[in-house]
Amino acid sequence: MAAGERASLSEAERLARLRLIRSDNVGPATFHALLRRFGTASDALTHLPELAARGGTRRRITICTSEAAEAEFMRLGRFGARLLCHDEADYPQALRAAEGAPPLLSVMGEVTCLAKPSVAIVGSRNAAAAGGRLTRMFATELGQAGYVIASGLARGIDTVAHEAALETGTIGVFAGGLDRPYPPQNKPLMRQIVDRGGCLVTEMPFGWEPRAVDFPRRNRIVVGLSLAVLVVEASLRSGSLISARLGAEMGRLVFAVPGSPLEARSAGTNALLKDGAHLATETADLLHALQPMAERRAVPSESEPTFFEGNAEPANGERERILRALGVAPVSLDDVSSHSGVAPAAIHLTLLELELAGRLERHSGGRVSLLP
């Protein structure tokens, strides 16, 4: 689909897409690969058992039922939320262009907020008073300059950033379902965000309790929505450093606020600066760097990868060569191709089968590994 053209989905296909992403072993990369191969989620669903079997699954793959998907639709509607598919017009443009973009988002609030340029502000949950003061300054002044503030609704810096941006627009990203606010004490803030023109977003199912492994996925969305990431305070073990790393991988500007070498809550931001992050001591530092990026907002590629054009079926012996090229250490697809001598289309189909069989893990940068 060319840039600028956005899907108009039937209710049946929207339901099928929800079923597909809620089925066993279907992550964002596999979802998009299945749509490219079969054209519709409805068609892809019928092929899941066969593909998983070819990948060597040891048990029958569980496919989300129509009843379960319809129930999620109804619960979202009663909650005042809706689903956005990745190729619909309201889906955030910057996130759509990011690697691993969620195929579906559950959204509550003003969706036009997602169309505006945004900056992610993240930092320590145990914020110092100075860190809170700086966060309010950055969030308020960036909002006045026309930027929406995105963050993860955590205690500390996240909370201050959202509160400071209530008047100008803020996006709160959940690690769980929209009905599972975390931390619970921020539930009033979440209601304020919606009531004052902001937006709440998650890729997780309605009713999903957030787990530790879900927070990096939340961070990926926070970063993917944004043109830049600002880390105000962070220790060396802070999850905010994950956001900074993701920002660098996605080509976002990464900013850090310097702090005293004696303050543990600044050790992470100081380390980011040593590693090449942009220095942020005032809002003008961000605005100067953001101006050219805001003028040329990220857009999807004119043509999506066509991994399955031509004969994608591996020839005799090629699946075995692909498997020999894979191991528990992540490798790039170029490495798999050069080591196995197999064409990329056949490699992508084999990886799709392995992932549906629960035997493959995908990593950032397009790398893959076999599960032990």
BABA-71674 format. One record per residue (C-alpha): residue number from 1; residue in three letters; x, y, z. Coordinates in pm, 1 decimal. Each point is the difference from the previous one (the first is absolute). Layout:
residues N
<node i="NUM" aa="ALA" px="X" py="Y" pz="Z"/>
...
END
This chain:
residues 372
<node i="1" aa="MET" px="0.0" py="0.0" pz="0.0"/>
<node i="2" aa="ALA" px="148.7" py="336.8" pz="-101.4"/>
<node i="3" aa="ALA" px="66.3" py="273.0" pz="253.3"/>
<node i="4" aa="GLY" px="-302.9" py="221.4" pz="47.1"/>
<node i="5" aa="GLU" px="-245.1" py="-283.9" pz="-71.3"/>
<node i="6" aa="ARG" px="-160.6" py="-138.7" pz="311.4"/>
<node i="7" aa="ALA" px="-212.4" py="-307.4" pz="40.9"/>
<node i="8" aa="SER" px="-376.8" py="1.8" pz="36.2"/>
<node i="9" aa="LEU" px="-58.5" py="-323.6" pz="186.9"/>
<node i="10" aa="SER" px="-316.9" py="-204.3" pz="18.3"/>
<node i="11" aa="GLU" px="-114.0" py="-103.7" pz="345.5"/>
<node i="12" aa="ALA" px="71.7" py="-362.0" pz="-94.3"/>
<node i="13" aa="GLU" px="361.8" py="78.9" pz="-89.4"/>
<node i="14" aa="ARG" px="42.9" py="215.5" pz="310.6"/>
<node i="15" aa="LEU" px="-120.4" py="-293.0" pz="210.7"/>
<node i="16" aa="ALA" px="232.1" py="-237.5" pz="-188.1"/>
<node i="17" aa="ARG" px="297.1" py="228.3" pz="64.4"/>
<node i="18" aa="LEU" px="-74.9" py="3.2" pz="371.4"/>
<node i="19" aa="ARG" px="-26.2" py="-380.2" pz="-5.2"/>
<node i="20" aa="LEU" px="330.6" py="-26.2" pz="-186.8"/>
<node i="21" aa="ILE" px="206.0" py="216.5" pz="237.9"/>
<node i="22" aa="ARG" px="-157.6" py="-173.2" pz="302.9"/>
<node i="23" aa="SER" px="90.0" py="-347.9" pz="-130.8"/>
<node i="24" aa="ASP" px="296.4" py="-207.6" pz="120.0"/>
<node i="25" aa="ASN" px="348.2" py="109.1" pz="-111.8"/>
<node i="26" aa="VAL" px="-121.3" py="289.2" pz="-216.7"/>
<node i="27" aa="GLY" px="204.9" py="311.4" pz="73.4"/>
<node i="28" aa="PRO" px="15.3" py="321.4" pz="-203.9"/>
<node i="29" aa="ALA" px="256.9" py="-124.9" pz="-254.1"/>
<node i="30" aa="THR" px="-187.1" py="-326.3" pz="-55.5"/>
<node i="31" aa="PHE" px="-334.6" py="181.4" pz="-25.3"/>
<node i="32" aa="HIS" px="129.4" py="230.2" pz="-274.1"/>
<node i="33" aa="ALA" px="169.7" py="-290.0" pz="-180.7"/>
<node i="34" aa="LEU" px="-325.0" py="-196.3" pz="2.1"/>
<node i="35" aa="LEU" px="-196.6" py="294.3" pz="-142.0"/>
<node i="36" aa="ARG" px="258.0" py="47.2" pz="-275.8"/>
<node i="37" aa="ARG" px="-14.3" py="-368.6" pz="-87.1"/>
<node i="38" aa="PHE" px="-375.9" py="-58.0" pz="14.5"/>
<node i="39" aa="GLY" px="-148.1" py="346.6" pz="-53.8"/>
<node i="40" aa="THR" px="-256.2" py="-15.8" pz="280.1"/>
<node i="41" aa="ALA" px="0.6" py="-109.5" pz="361.2"/>
<node i="42" aa="SER" px="-301.0" py="-221.7" pz="-72.3"/>
<node i="43" aa="ASP" px="202.8" py="-199.9" pz="-251.4"/>
<node i="44" aa="ALA" px="308.8" py="-3.8" pz="222.5"/>
<node i="45" aa="LEU" px="-196.4" py="-152.4" pz="288.5"/>
<node i="46" aa="THR" px="-91.6" py="-303.3" pz="-207.7"/>
<node i="47" aa="HIS" px="368.2" py="-68.4" pz="-75.9"/>
<node i="48" aa="LEU" px="139.4" py="31.9" pz="354.9"/>
<node i="49" aa="PRO" px="-24.1" py="-371.0" pz="94.6"/>
<node i="50" aa="GLU" px="170.2" py="-110.5" pz="-322.6"/>
<node i="51" aa="LEU" px="283.3" py="255.4" pz="33.4"/>
<node i="52" aa="ALA" px="57.4" py="-86.8" pz="366.4"/>
<node i="53" aa="ALA" px="11.3" py="-370.5" pz="-84.5"/>
<node i="54" aa="ARG" px="259.0" py="62.8" pz="-269.7"/>
<node i="55" aa="GLY" px="204.4" py="191.3" pz="256.7"/>
<node i="56" aa="GLY" px="11.7" py="-304.8" pz="224.0"/>
<node i="57" aa="THR" px="-249.5" py="89.2" pz="272.5"/>
<node i="58" aa="ARG" px="-45.7" py="-268.3" pz="264.5"/>
<node i="59" aa="ARG" px="-354.0" py="104.0" pz="86.9"/>
<node i="60" aa="ARG" px="-301.4" py="137.7" pz="-180.7"/>
<node i="61" aa="ILE" px="16.1" py="378.1" pz="-36.5"/>
<node i="62" aa="THR" px="-276.0" py="184.9" pz="187.9"/>
<node i="63" aa="ILE" px="-188.7" py="242.3" pz="-221.6"/>
<node i="64" aa="CYS" px="-203.4" py="277.7" pz="160.4"/>
<node i="65" aa="THR" px="-369.6" py="-73.6" pz="-50.0"/>
<node i="66" aa="SER" px="-251.6" py="235.9" pz="-155.8"/>
<node i="67" aa="GLU" px="-189.0" py="-1.4" pz="330.5"/>
<node i="68" aa="ALA" px="306.9" py="113.8" pz="196.6"/>
<node i="69" aa="ALA" px="78.9" py="276.5" pz="-250.2"/>
<node i="70" aa="GLU" px="-361.4" py="120.9" pz="-4.5"/>
<node i="71" aa="ALA" px="0.2" py="7.3" pz="380.4"/>
<node i="72" aa="GLU" px="312.4" py="217.3" pz="-0.1"/>
<node i="73" aa="PHE" px="-161.2" py="237.6" pz="-250.6"/>
<node i="74" aa="MET" px="-307.8" py="31.0" pz="220.6"/>
<node i="75" aa="ARG" px="200.5" py="56.6" pz="318.3"/>
<node i="76" aa="LEU" px="208.4" py="268.6" pz="-168.7"/>
<node i="77" aa="GLY" px="-313.5" py="172.9" pz="-127.7"/>
<node i="78" aa="ARG" px="-164.1" py="-0.4" pz="342.1"/>
<node i="79" aa="PHE" px="321.8" py="143.9" pz="142.8"/>
<node i="80" aa="GLY" px="-6.0" py="286.5" pz="-251.3"/>
<node i="81" aa="ALA" px="298.1" py="-127.5" pz="-198.4"/>
<node i="82" aa="ARG" px="56.9" py="-117.2" pz="-357.4"/>
<node i="83" aa="LEU" px="245.8" py="-202.5" pz="-207.0"/>
<node i="84" aa="LEU" px="229.3" py="153.8" pz="-260.0"/>
<node i="85" aa="CYS" px="155.6" py="-218.5" pz="-269.8"/>
<node i="86" aa="HIS" px="349.4" py="84.1" pz="-125.1"/>
<node i="87" aa="ASP" px="-115.4" py="97.6" pz="-350.3"/>
<node i="88" aa="GLU" px="-287.4" py="225.0" pz="107.6"/>
<node i="89" aa="ALA" px="24.6" py="376.5" pz="-26.2"/>
<node i="90" aa="ASP" px="-18.9" py="67.5" pz="374.8"/>
<node i="91" aa="TYR" px="288.1" py="-234.9" pz="83.5"/>
<node i="92" aa="PRO" px="297.2" py="216.5" pz="110.3"/>
<node i="93" aa="GLN" px="226.4" py="66.9" pz="-295.7"/>
<node i="94" aa="ALA" px="334.7" py="-9.9" pz="180.3"/>
<node i="95" aa="LEU" px="-84.0" py="-329.6" pz="170.1"/>
<node i="96" aa="ARG" px="-121.3" py="-156.6" pz="-324.2"/>
<node i="97" aa="ALA" px="343.2" py="55.7" pz="-153.4"/>
<node i="98" aa="ALA" px="184.0" py="-154.7" pz="296.2"/>
<node i="99" aa="GLU" px="135.7" py="-354.8" pz="6.9"/>
<node i="100" aa="GLY" px="-232.8" py="-233.0" pz="188.7"/>
<node i="101" aa="ALA" px="-296.1" py="239.1" pz="-7.4"/>
<node i="102" aa="PRO" px="-302.7" py="-159.1" pz="170.8"/>
<node i="103" aa="PRO" px="-253.1" py="-115.3" pz="-261.4"/>
<node i="104" aa="LEU" px="-285.5" py="116.2" pz="223.5"/>
<node i="105" aa="LEU" px="-24.8" py="262.4" pz="272.1"/>
<node i="106" aa="SER" px="-272.6" py="41.0" pz="258.2"/>
<node i="107" aa="VAL" px="-58.7" py="373.5" pz="35.2"/>
<node i="108" aa="MET" px="-205.6" py="208.3" pz="241.2"/>
<node i="109" aa="GLY" px="-35.7" py="376.7" pz="-23.0"/>
<node i="110" aa="GLU" px="67.0" py="250.5" pz="-275.1"/>
<node i="111" aa="VAL" px="160.8" py="-188.8" pz="-289.1"/>
<node i="112" aa="THR" px="97.8" py="323.7" pz="-178.6"/>
<node i="113" aa="CYS" px="262.6" py="30.6" pz="273.6"/>
<node i="114" aa="LEU" px="180.0" py="-288.7" pz="-173.4"/>
<node i="115" aa="ALA" px="38.3" py="201.3" pz="-320.8"/>
<node i="116" aa="LYS" px="204.2" py="277.7" pz="160.6"/>
<node i="117" aa="PRO" px="380.6" py="-3.7" pz="37.9"/>
<node i="118" aa="SER" px="95.2" py="-137.3" pz="339.3"/>
<node i="119" aa="VAL" px="297.4" py="-25.1" pz="232.9"/>
<node i="120" aa="ALA" px="50.2" py="-281.0" pz="251.9"/>
<node i="121" aa="ILE" px="100.7" py="108.1" pz="350.7"/>
<node i="122" aa="VAL" px="115.9" py="-279.9" pz="230.1"/>
<node i="123" aa="GLY" px="204.1" py="-39.1" pz="313.9"/>
<node i="124" aa="SER" px="32.3" py="-123.1" pz="354.3"/>
<node i="125" aa="ARG" px="-300.4" py="-125.7" pz="197.5"/>
<node i="126" aa="ASN" px="171.3" py="134.0" pz="311.9"/>
<node i="127" aa="ALA" px="48.8" py="350.5" pz="-133.9"/>
<node i="128" aa="ALA" px="184.7" py="273.1" pz="184.8"/>
<node i="129" aa="ALA" px="-169.9" py="337.5" pz="47.8"/>
<node i="130" aa="ALA" px="235.6" py="156.7" pz="-255.1"/>
<node i="131" aa="GLY" px="-83.0" py="-271.7" pz="-251.4"/>
<node i="132" aa="GLY" px="-370.8" py="64.8" pz="44.2"/>
<node i="133" aa="ARG" px="50.3" py="373.0" pz="-45.6"/>
<node i="134" aa="LEU" px="198.2" py="-51.5" pz="-321.2"/>
<node i="135" aa="THR" px="-258.5" py="-245.1" pz="-131.5"/>
<node i="136" aa="ARG" px="-279.4" py="252.2" pz="51.5"/>
<node i="137" aa="MET" px="206.0" py="264.3" pz="-181.3"/>
<node i="138" aa="PHE" px="73.8" py="-222.1" pz="-300.3"/>
<node i="139" aa="ALA" px="-352.7" py="-143.7" pz="-28.8"/>
<node i="140" aa="THR" px="-171.9" py="338.4" pz="36.6"/>
<node i="141" aa="GLU" px="224.1" py="183.1" pz="-247.1"/>
<node i="142" aa="LEU" px="0.4" py="-282.7" pz="-256.2"/>
<node i="143" aa="GLY" px="-379.4" py="-8.9" pz="21.6"/>
<node i="144" aa="GLN" px="-20.1" py="375.2" pz="-54.4"/>
<node i="145" aa="ALA" px="219.7" py="-48.4" pz="-307.6"/>
<node i="146" aa="GLY" px="-251.8" py="-245.3" pz="-146.2"/>
<node i="147" aa="TYR" px="139.2" py="-337.2" pz="109.3"/>
<node i="148" aa="VAL" px="-205.8" py="-269.6" pz="169.4"/>
<node i="149" aa="ILE" px="175.9" py="-169.3" pz="292.0"/>
<node i="150" aa="ALA" px="9.9" py="-381.3" pz="-0.5"/>
<node i="151" aa="SER" px="95.1" py="-207.2" pz="302.1"/>
<node i="152" aa="GLY" px="-70.6" py="-325.9" pz="181.1"/>
<node i="153" aa="LEU" px="-221.8" py="108.9" pz="293.1"/>
<node i="154" aa="ALA" px="251.7" py="-122.7" pz="258.6"/>
<node i="155" aa="ARG" px="65.1" py="171.4" pz="331.6"/>
<node i="156" aa="GLY" px="252.7" py="283.0" pz="12.4"/>
<node i="157" aa="ILE" px="115.4" py="169.7" pz="-319.7"/>
<node i="158" aa="ASP" px="-272.3" py="-157.8" pz="-218.8"/>
<node i="159" aa="THR" px="-276.1" py="125.9" pz="228.0"/>
<node i="160" aa="VAL" px="140.8" py="353.5" pz="18.0"/>
<node i="161" aa="ALA" px="37.4" py="13.2" pz="-379.2"/>
<node i="162" aa="HIS" px="-362.6" py="-104.1" pz="-55.8"/>
<node i="163" aa="GLU" px="-131.5" py="244.9" pz="259.8"/>
<node i="164" aa="ALA" px="195.9" py="290.1" pz="-146.1"/>
<node i="165" aa="ALA" px="-130.8" py="-75.7" pz="-349.9"/>
<node i="166" aa="LEU" px="-370.1" py="-37.7" pz="82.9"/>
<node i="167" aa="GLU" px="-81.7" py="340.3" pz="-147.4"/>
<node i="168" aa="THR" px="189.8" py="-55.1" pz="-326.0"/>
<node i="169" aa="GLY" px="-40.9" py="-372.7" pz="-59.2"/>
<node i="170" aa="THR" px="154.9" py="-318.7" pz="130.8"/>
<node i="171" aa="ILE" px="-0.8" py="-368.6" pz="-96.5"/>
<node i="172" aa="GLY" px="15.4" py="-263.7" pz="273.3"/>
<node i="173" aa="VAL" px="110.8" py="-347.6" pz="-104.2"/>
<node i="174" aa="PHE" px="-109.2" py="-304.6" pz="202.0"/>
<node i="175" aa="ALA" px="198.0" py="-318.2" pz="58.8"/>
<node i="176" aa="GLY" px="-326.0" py="-189.4" pz="57.4"/>
<node i="177" aa="GLY" px="-359.7" py="29.6" pz="-115.7"/>
<node i="178" aa="LEU" px="-177.1" py="335.7" pz="10.2"/>
<node i="179" aa="ASP" px="-204.0" py="-124.5" pz="295.5"/>
<node i="180" aa="ARG" px="313.3" py="-92.2" pz="196.3"/>
<node i="181" aa="PRO" px="157.5" py="332.3" pz="103.4"/>
<node i="182" aa="TYR" px="351.8" py="-27.8" pz="137.6"/>
<node i="183" aa="PRO" px="90.0" py="131.6" pz="245.2"/>
<node i="184" aa="PRO" px="-357.3" py="5.8" pz="135.6"/>
<node i="185" aa="GLN" px="56.1" py="333.1" pz="175.2"/>
<node i="186" aa="ASN" px="30.2" py="165.8" pz="-342.3"/>
<node i="187" aa="LYS" px="-356.8" py="-91.7" pz="-96.6"/>
<node i="188" aa="PRO" px="-124.3" py="359.3" pz="65.6"/>
<node i="189" aa="LEU" px="280.9" py="132.9" pz="-222.5"/>
<node i="190" aa="MET" px="-104.1" py="-236.7" pz="-278.3"/>
<node i="191" aa="ARG" px="-356.5" py="129.9" pz="20.9"/>
<node i="192" aa="GLN" px="130.3" py="357.9" pz="-13.0"/>
<node i="193" aa="ILE" px="202.1" py="-79.2" pz="-312.3"/>
<node i="194" aa="VAL" px="-313.3" py="-120.8" pz="-179.9"/>
<node i="195" aa="ASP" px="-226.5" py="277.3" pz="131.0"/>
<node i="196" aa="ARG" px="244.0" py="273.9" pz="-104.8"/>
<node i="197" aa="GLY" px="60.3" py="-103.9" pz="-358.3"/>
<node i="198" aa="GLY" px="281.8" py="-249.9" pz="37.6"/>
<node i="199" aa="CYS" px="12.8" py="-366.4" pz="-88.2"/>
<node i="200" aa="LEU" px="68.0" py="-339.1" pz="161.3"/>
<node i="201" aa="VAL" px="154.0" py="-276.7" pz="-211.2"/>
<node i="202" aa="THR" px="93.1" py="-367.5" pz="32.8"/>
<node i="203" aa="GLU" px="67.8" py="-298.9" pz="-223.5"/>
<node i="204" aa="MET" px="-104.2" py="-245.7" pz="271.2"/>
<node i="205" aa="PRO" px="-340.0" py="-173.6" pz="22.6"/>
<node i="206" aa="PHE" px="-277.8" py="141.3" pz="213.5"/>
<node i="207" aa="GLY" px="29.6" py="-153.4" pz="346.9"/>
<node i="208" aa="TRP" px="373.1" py="-72.0" pz="-32.7"/>
<node i="209" aa="GLU" px="192.8" py="38.3" pz="326.7"/>
<node i="210" aa="PRO" px="342.4" py="154.7" pz="-71.1"/>
<node i="211" aa="ARG" px="303.7" py="-224.4" pz="54.5"/>
<node i="212" aa="ALA" px="364.8" py="97.9" pz="25.5"/>
<node i="213" aa="VAL" px="63.0" py="-106.0" pz="-361.7"/>
<node i="214" aa="ASP" px="-277.9" py="232.1" pz="-122.4"/>
<node i="215" aa="PHE" px="167.5" py="324.4" pz="108.4"/>
<node i="216" aa="PRO" px="272.2" py="-4.2" pz="-267.8"/>
<node i="217" aa="ARG" px="-279.0" py="-47.1" pz="-257.0"/>
<node i="218" aa="ARG" px="-174.2" py="303.0" pz="148.1"/>
<node i="219" aa="ASN" px="327.5" py="194.3" pz="-25.1"/>
<node i="220" aa="ARG" px="27.8" py="-93.5" pz="-368.5"/>
<node i="221" aa="ILE" px="-338.8" py="159.8" pz="-67.1"/>
<node i="222" aa="VAL" px="86.0" py="313.6" pz="200.9"/>
<node i="223" aa="VAL" px="316.2" py="41.2" pz="-207.2"/>
<node i="224" aa="GLY" px="-162.4" py="-99.0" pz="-329.5"/>
<node i="225" aa="LEU" px="-264.9" py="270.7" pz="41.2"/>
<node i="226" aa="SER" px="264.2" py="268.3" pz="45.6"/>
<node i="227" aa="LEU" px="253.2" py="198.5" pz="-198.2"/>
<node i="228" aa="ALA" px="236.0" py="17.0" pz="297.9"/>
<node i="229" aa="VAL" px="59.3" py="-154.4" pz="341.7"/>
<node i="230" aa="LEU" px="96.5" py="215.6" pz="299.1"/>
<node i="231" aa="VAL" px="139.8" py="-180.1" pz="305.4"/>
<node i="232" aa="VAL" px="-15.8" py="234.9" pz="298.2"/>
<node i="233" aa="GLU" px="131.0" py="-225.5" pz="278.6"/>
<node i="234" aa="ALA" px="116.6" py="-361.1" pz="-11.2"/>
<node i="235" aa="SER" px="219.3" py="-227.3" pz="203.0"/>
<node i="236" aa="LEU" px="223.9" py="-247.6" pz="-175.4"/>
<node i="237" aa="ARG" px="-268.6" py="-269.8" pz="47.1"/>
<node i="238" aa="SER" px="-294.5" py="217.5" pz="-101.3"/>
<node i="239" aa="GLY" px="-251.1" py="-125.2" pz="-254.9"/>
<node i="240" aa="SER" px="22.5" py="345.4" pz="-155.9"/>
<node i="241" aa="LEU" px="330.5" py="-105.7" pz="-152.5"/>
<node i="242" aa="ILE" px="-194.7" py="-264.1" pz="-194.8"/>
<node i="243" aa="SER" px="-204.8" py="283.9" pz="-149.1"/>
<node i="244" aa="ALA" px="317.5" py="186.7" pz="-89.1"/>
<node i="245" aa="ARG" px="144.4" py="-309.4" pz="-170.4"/>
<node i="246" aa="LEU" px="-322.9" py="-56.8" pz="-189.8"/>
<node i="247" aa="GLY" px="3.7" py="364.2" pz="-105.3"/>
<node i="248" aa="ALA" px="347.2" py="-36.7" pz="-146.5"/>
<node i="249" aa="GLU" px="-99.5" py="-321.2" pz="-180.9"/>
<node i="250" aa="MET" px="-309.1" py="167.4" pz="-147.8"/>
<node i="251" aa="GLY" px="190.2" py="306.7" pz="-114.6"/>
<node i="252" aa="ARG" px="-157.7" py="234.0" pz="255.6"/>
<node i="253" aa="LEU" px="191.3" py="287.8" pz="156.5"/>
<node i="254" aa="VAL" px="112.6" py="-96.0" pz="350.8"/>
<node i="255" aa="PHE" px="46.9" py="276.0" pz="259.2"/>
<node i="256" aa="ALA" px="119.5" py="-25.7" pz="359.1"/>
<node i="257" aa="VAL" px="9.0" py="247.6" pz="286.7"/>
<node i="258" aa="PRO" px="340.8" py="7.7" pz="172.1"/>
<node i="259" aa="GLY" px="28.9" py="-38.8" pz="375.3"/>
<node i="260" aa="SER" px="248.2" py="-10.4" pz="282.6"/>
<node i="261" aa="PRO" px="250.0" py="-290.4" pz="-11.1"/>
<node i="262" aa="LEU" px="-86.9" py="-49.6" pz="367.4"/>
<node i="263" aa="GLU" px="-370.9" py="-58.6" pz="-73.1"/>
<node i="264" aa="ALA" px="-88.4" py="-362.1" pz="-82.4"/>
<node i="265" aa="ARG" px="-318.7" py="114.6" pz="-174.1"/>
<node i="266" aa="SER" px="215.6" py="182.4" pz="-255.5"/>
<node i="267" aa="ALA" px="248.4" py="-278.3" pz="-67.2"/>
<node i="268" aa="GLY" px="-207.0" py="-132.6" pz="-289.8"/>
<node i="269" aa="THR" px="-54.0" py="335.7" pz="-168.1"/>
<node i="270" aa="ASN" px="367.7" py="88.3" pz="36.9"/>
<node i="271" aa="ALA" px="88.8" py="-334.2" pz="-159.1"/>
<node i="272" aa="LEU" px="-235.1" py="76.3" pz="-290.9"/>
<node i="273" aa="LEU" px="176.1" py="331.5" pz="-56.3"/>
<node i="274" aa="LYS" px="336.8" py="-175.7" pz="-5.5"/>
<node i="275" aa="ASP" px="-141.5" py="-238.0" pz="-260.2"/>
<node i="276" aa="GLY" px="-108.9" py="282.1" pz="-228.9"/>
<node i="277" aa="ALA" px="-347.2" py="109.5" pz="114.4"/>
<node i="278" aa="HIS" px="-87.8" py="364.3" pz="-56.0"/>
<node i="279" aa="LEU" px="43.2" py="230.1" pz="299.2"/>
<node i="280" aa="ALA" px="-326.5" py="148.4" pz="132.2"/>
<node i="281" aa="THR" px="18.2" py="284.1" pz="251.5"/>
<node i="282" aa="GLU" px="-282.2" py="209.4" pz="-143.5"/>
<node i="283" aa="THR" px="-296.2" py="-55.5" pz="-231.4"/>
<node i="284" aa="ALA" px="169.5" py="193.8" pz="-280.2"/>
<node i="285" aa="ASP" px="251.2" py="-285.3" pz="-27.2"/>
<node i="286" aa="LEU" px="-279.7" py="-231.2" pz="-110.9"/>
<node i="287" aa="LEU" px="-194.1" py="250.7" pz="-210.7"/>
<node i="288" aa="HIS" px="303.5" py="88.1" pz="-210.7"/>
<node i="289" aa="ALA" px="69.7" py="-366.7" pz="-81.1"/>
<node i="290" aa="LEU" px="-366.8" py="-94.3" pz="-43.4"/>
<node i="291" aa="GLN" px="-97.6" py="269.3" pz="-249.0"/>
<node i="292" aa="PRO" px="124.0" py="-174.2" pz="-316.2"/>
<node i="293" aa="MET" px="-141.0" py="-335.3" pz="118.6"/>
<node i="294" aa="ALA" px="-343.2" py="145.3" pz="72.0"/>
<node i="295" aa="GLU" px="-6.8" py="152.0" pz="-348.1"/>
<node i="296" aa="ARG" px="64.1" py="-336.6" pz="-166.3"/>
<node i="297" aa="ARG" px="-208.2" py="-230.9" pz="218.6"/>
<node i="298" aa="ALA" px="82.9" py="-370.5" pz="-29.5"/>
<node i="299" aa="VAL" px="-201.0" py="-168.0" pz="-274.9"/>
<node i="300" aa="PRO" px="-35.6" py="-362.7" pz="-99.8"/>
<node i="301" aa="SER" px="202.0" py="-129.9" pz="-289.3"/>
<node i="302" aa="GLU" px="-163.9" py="39.1" pz="-339.7"/>
<node i="303" aa="SER" px="24.6" py="-375.6" pz="-45.3"/>
<node i="304" aa="GLU" px="1.1" py="-261.4" pz="271.1"/>
<node i="305" aa="PRO" px="243.9" py="-290.3" pz="-14.7"/>
<node i="306" aa="THR" px="-117.6" py="-272.9" pz="-234.4"/>
<node i="307" aa="PHE" px="155.0" py="-297.5" pz="174.9"/>
<node i="308" aa="PHE" px="-231.7" py="-249.1" pz="-162.8"/>
<node i="309" aa="GLU" px="8.3" py="107.9" pz="-363.2"/>
<node i="310" aa="GLY" px="82.9" py="-280.4" pz="-236.8"/>
<node i="311" aa="ASN" px="56.2" py="-353.4" pz="122.5"/>
<node i="312" aa="ALA" px="48.4" py="31.3" pz="374.6"/>
<node i="313" aa="GLU" px="-20.6" py="-373.9" pz="65.2"/>
<node i="314" aa="PRO" px="340.4" py="-136.0" pz="107.2"/>
<node i="315" aa="ALA" px="143.1" py="-259.9" pz="-237.1"/>
<node i="316" aa="ASN" px="104.9" py="-345.2" pz="117.2"/>
<node i="317" aa="GLY" px="254.4" py="28.1" pz="279.8"/>
<node i="318" aa="GLU" px="-29.0" py="377.5" pz="37.6"/>
<node i="319" aa="ARG" px="-197.6" py="-10.0" pz="325.8"/>
<node i="320" aa="GLU" px="274.5" py="-213.0" pz="154.8"/>
<node i="321" aa="ARG" px="266.7" py="246.8" pz="-117.5"/>
<node i="322" aa="ILE" px="-194.0" py="289.9" pz="150.2"/>
<node i="323" aa="LEU" px="-33.5" py="-185.1" pz="331.5"/>
<node i="324" aa="ARG" px="374.9" py="-72.9" pz="3.9"/>
<node i="325" aa="ALA" px="65.3" py="373.4" pz="-45.9"/>
<node i="326" aa="LEU" px="-211.6" py="82.0" pz="306.5"/>
<node i="327" aa="GLY" px="87.4" py="-43.5" pz="367.0"/>
<node i="328" aa="VAL" px="-74.8" py="143.4" pz="341.2"/>
<node i="329" aa="ALA" px="218.4" py="305.5" pz="-73.6"/>
<node i="330" aa="PRO" px="-189.7" py="271.5" pz="-195.2"/>
<node i="331" aa="VAL" px="107.5" py="37.8" pz="-363.3"/>
<node i="332" aa="SER" px="-104.8" py="230.2" pz="-280.7"/>
<node i="333" aa="LEU" px="-195.7" py="-122.1" pz="-300.1"/>
<node i="334" aa="ASP" px="295.5" py="93.8" pz="-220.0"/>
<node i="335" aa="ASP" px="214.5" py="-235.7" pz="206.6"/>
<node i="336" aa="VAL" px="-254.3" py="-279.1" pz="-40.7"/>
<node i="337" aa="SER" px="-13.6" py="57.3" pz="-373.8"/>
<node i="338" aa="SER" px="376.7" py="9.3" pz="-49.9"/>
<node i="339" aa="HIS" px="58.4" py="-304.1" pz="220.9"/>
<node i="340" aa="SER" px="-278.9" py="-213.0" pz="-147.6"/>
<node i="341" aa="GLY" px="10.2" py="118.2" pz="-359.3"/>
<node i="342" aa="VAL" px="-381.9" py="9.6" pz="-3.0"/>
<node i="343" aa="ALA" px="-201.5" py="277.5" pz="-164.8"/>
<node i="344" aa="PRO" px="-151.8" py="260.6" pz="238.5"/>
<node i="345" aa="ALA" px="-361.2" py="-86.1" pz="-92.3"/>
<node i="346" aa="ALA" px="45.9" py="-363.0" pz="103.6"/>
<node i="347" aa="ILE" px="178.5" py="106.9" pz="320.0"/>
<node i="348" aa="HIS" px="-286.4" py="230.3" pz="98.7"/>
<node i="349" aa="LEU" px="-257.8" py="-272.5" pz="-54.8"/>
<node i="350" aa="THR" px="203.1" py="-248.0" pz="207.1"/>
<node i="351" aa="LEU" px="42.1" py="253.3" pz="282.1"/>
<node i="352" aa="LEU" px="-374.1" py="63.2" pz="-8.9"/>
<node i="353" aa="GLU" px="-64.1" py="-373.7" pz="40.7"/>
<node i="354" aa="LEU" px="253.7" py="-29.3" pz="282.6"/>
<node i="355" aa="GLU" px="-149.8" py="292.2" pz="190.4"/>
<node i="356" aa="LEU" px="-353.2" py="-136.4" pz="-30.3"/>
<node i="357" aa="ALA" px="135.2" py="-330.6" pz="129.6"/>
<node i="358" aa="GLY" px="135.9" py="180.4" pz="307.6"/>
<node i="359" aa="ARG" px="362.4" py="-75.3" pz="-91.1"/>
<node i="360" aa="LEU" px="126.0" py="346.6" pz="-103.6"/>
<node i="361" aa="GLU" px="59.1" py="325.4" pz="185.4"/>
<node i="362" aa="ARG" px="28.2" py="339.0" pz="-169.8"/>
<node i="363" aa="HIS" px="235.4" py="270.2" pz="127.3"/>
<node i="364" aa="SER" px="52.8" py="368.6" pz="-71.8"/>
<node i="365" aa="GLY" px="173.6" py="88.7" pz="-322.3"/>
<node i="366" aa="GLY" px="-174.9" py="-282.7" pz="-185.9"/>
<node i="367" aa="ARG" px="212.6" py="-271.0" pz="162.2"/>
<node i="368" aa="VAL" px="-134.7" py="-346.3" pz="80.6"/>
<node i="369" aa="SER" px="97.2" py="-299.6" pz="212.5"/>
<node i="370" aa="LEU" px="-126.7" py="-347.8" pz="75.2"/>
<node i="371" aa="LEU" px="-154.5" py="-53.3" pz="341.0"/>
<node i="372" aa="PRO" px="202.6" py="-245.9" pz="211.2"/>
END
